[in-house]
Amino acid sequence: MNQDIAGKKRRIDGVDVFVFVVLTLWTLLIIVPFLNAVSISFATQKEYVDNPLMLFPSQPTFRSYEMLLNDYRIWTGFRTSFLIVLLGVPLNMLLTMVLAYGTSRGSYPGKKIIIGGILFTMLFNGGIIPLYLQMKEMGLTNHLWSVLLAGSVNVFYFVIMRSYFQSLPDSLIESARLDGAGEWRVLFHIILPLSKPIIATLTLFYLVDRWNEWYHALIFIRDSNLQPLQLVLRSIVMESSIVNNVTSAAAMENMQNFDMGVKMAAVIVTILPVMCIFPFLQKHFAQGVMVGAVKA
């Protein structure tokens, strides 16, 4: 019997070792490219050419960041992206919560048709041309509201929130209705206080989506003063790449116009705000996703 226990223990240890090795390799696959990107952003072009897979630059320099941040357009991009986040995330959450609550409670005529129509848009949509014509008809082209309204509700996030709302006990809502509470009062005073994990999770999702907004802005925005950060960085990186290709010999001598360094610096500048916010929402992240996913 002792031998059987010892054998089982050895098998468990072997599985633990295997899992540890796999997770370690997976962690390295995530961390090493990130460290490489950070190192390249602080490296010179000569050092990058000598060692493209560096993890720590031997002669760190802020030249790529100086070239990036000295361009006035990047501050315009920051302002526009922050404005999109401040206006877009509350709009996204409000519409998603209202839609999820309305389709998760009660039974009314046409409910299945409404839900089916919403889910249908996950697979098919009208395309960008009808959307552009609609925004033009509403007079919203070259305005931030076109970007905000075009991505107002994510159907996948709606499904997660609706599933979470369905997991809440009906007795709470019935008790509130017996006390005379209306639908808005039930939503904002009963449902939402119990839904902090999913609210925090979807807020993070929408925040990342809004911060990385570029597609709708590329289509609807023509004013350079209204372009979000992603489009501004795209323009700066493309200009740096063109200059580097034209003057590559001179760039190698004086270590300027390092287009790869500017690209990596743009990556770091873009993800830094999200990295600062994520730790504050992380404790709700796993719980919200798991509850919504299991219920769905």
C-alpha positions, 0 to 999 in steps of 0.5 A, spaced: 500 500 500 505 504 501 508 503 494 502 504 491 501 511 495 509 512 493 507 511 486 501 516 485 506 521 489 511 520 483 506 521 478 503 527 481 510 530 481 511 528 474 505 532 472 507 538 476 513 538 473 510 538 466 505 543 468 511 548 471 515 547 464 509 548 460 507 554 464 514 557 464 515 556 457 509 560 455 511 565 460 517 566 457 514 567 450 510 573 453 515 576 457 521 575 452 518 579 446 516 584 451 523 585 453 525 585 446 521 591 444 522 595 450 530 594 449 529 596 442 526 602 443 532 604 448 537 602 443 541 605 437 540 603 430 547 600 430 546 596 436 540 593 433 543 591 427 548 587 431 543 584 436 536 584 433 534 579 439 537 584 445 534 584 452 538 589 455 541 595 451 548 596 452 548 603 451 541 606 452 538 612 449 532 616 449 533 618 442 527 614 439 522 617 445 525 624 443 523 623 436 516 621 438 514 625 443 517 632 440 512 631 434 506 635 436 501 631 433 502 625 438 499 630 444 493 631 439 492 624 439 493 623 446 487 628 447 483 625 442 484 618 445 483 620 452 476 624 449 474 618 446 475 613 452 472 618 457 465 619 452 465 612 449 466 607 455 460 610 459 456 610 453 458 603 451 457 601 458 450 604 459 447 601 452 450 594 453 447 594 461 440 597 458 440 592 452 443 586 457 437 587 462 432 588 457 433 581 454 435 577 460 428 579 464 421 577 463 418 574 457 414 579 452 412 578 445 418 578 440 424 577 445 427 571 441 426 575 435 430 581 438 435 577 441 436 573 434 437 579 431 442 582 435 446 575 435 445 575 427 450 581 427 456 577 430 456 574 423 453 578 418 453 586 418 451 591 413 458 593 411 462 599 412 459 603 406 452 603 409 455 605 415 458 611 412 452 613 408 448 613 415 453 617 418 454 622 412 446 623 412 446 624 420 452 629 419 456 626 423 462 625 419 469 628 421 466 628 428 468 624 434 460 622 435 461 618 428 467 614 432 463 613 438 456 611 435 459 606 430 462 602 436 457 603 441 455 596 443 459 590 442 455 584 441 460 579 445 460 583 451 453 584 451 452 576 451 457 576 457 453 581 461 446 578 459 448 571 461 451 574 468 444 578 469 441 571 468 445 568 473 442 573 478 436 570 483 429 572 480 427 573 487 431 579 488 427 583 482 420 580 484 421 583 491 423 590 489 417 590 484 413 588 490 415 594 493 413 598 487 420 599 484 420 600 476 425 597 471 430 603 472 430 603 479 431 595 479 437 596 474 441 601 478 439 599 485 438 592 485 442 589 479 448 593 478 450 593 485 450 586 484 454 586 478 461 589 480 465 583 477 462 583 470 462 591 470 469 592 471 471 586 466 467 589 461 469 596 463 476 594 462 474 591 455 471 597 452 477 601 455 482 597 451 477 597 445 476 605 445 484 606 447 486 602 441 480 606 436 483 607 429 478 603 424 472 608 425 477 614 425 480 612 419 474 612 415 470 618 418 475 623 421 479 627 416 481 633 421 488 632 423 486 635 430 481 630 431 485 623 429 486 619 435 493 616 438 493 610 434 493 614 427 498 619 429 503 614 431 501 610 424 503 617 421 509 618 425 512 611 424 511 611 416 514 617 416 520 615 420 520 609 416 520 613 409 526 617 412 530 611 414 530 608 407 532 614 404 537 616 408 539 609 411 547 610 410 547 617 414 542 614 419 547 608 420 553 613 421 549 618 426 544 613 429 538 617 427 532 616 424 532 609 427 525 607 424 524 600 428 526 604 435 520 609 433 516 603 432 517 600 439 517 606 442 510 607 439 508 600 442 510 602 449 507 609 449 500 606 446 500 600 452 503 604 458 496 607 460 492 600 459 498 597 463 497 602 469 489 601 469 489 594 469 492 592 476 486 596 479 481 592 475 484 585 475 481 582 481 474 583 478 477 580 471 477 573 472 470 572 476 466 576 471 469 573 465 468 566 468 461 567 471 459 570 464 462 564 460 459 558 464 452 561 464 453 562 457 
